[in-house]
């Protein structure tokens, strides 16, 4: 298995958990703009939508970050996040190959 395949497997494993998948989709839908364009996905908003507590979101967010699917940034007491566009491109490329 190549390093690239191992990284993809790690991404798919992270997305395999229902709560992580839902969190990823929430971040993806809320953060179509980049950090530089000023769009922010505040985690407290995501927690309210998913009806889960901060420790659960924190754990699943950490797994998404470790799989390089999501990037985070601290703004005062808030953590903002966005989906890693390179990871999306790699996943799309995987599914588009014939």
Secondary structure, 3 states (H helix, E strand, C coil): CCHHHHHHHHHHHHHCCHHHHHHHHHHHHHCCCCHHHCCCCEHHHHHHHHCCCHHHHHHHHHHHHHCCCEEEEEECCEEEEEECHHHHHHHHHHHHCC
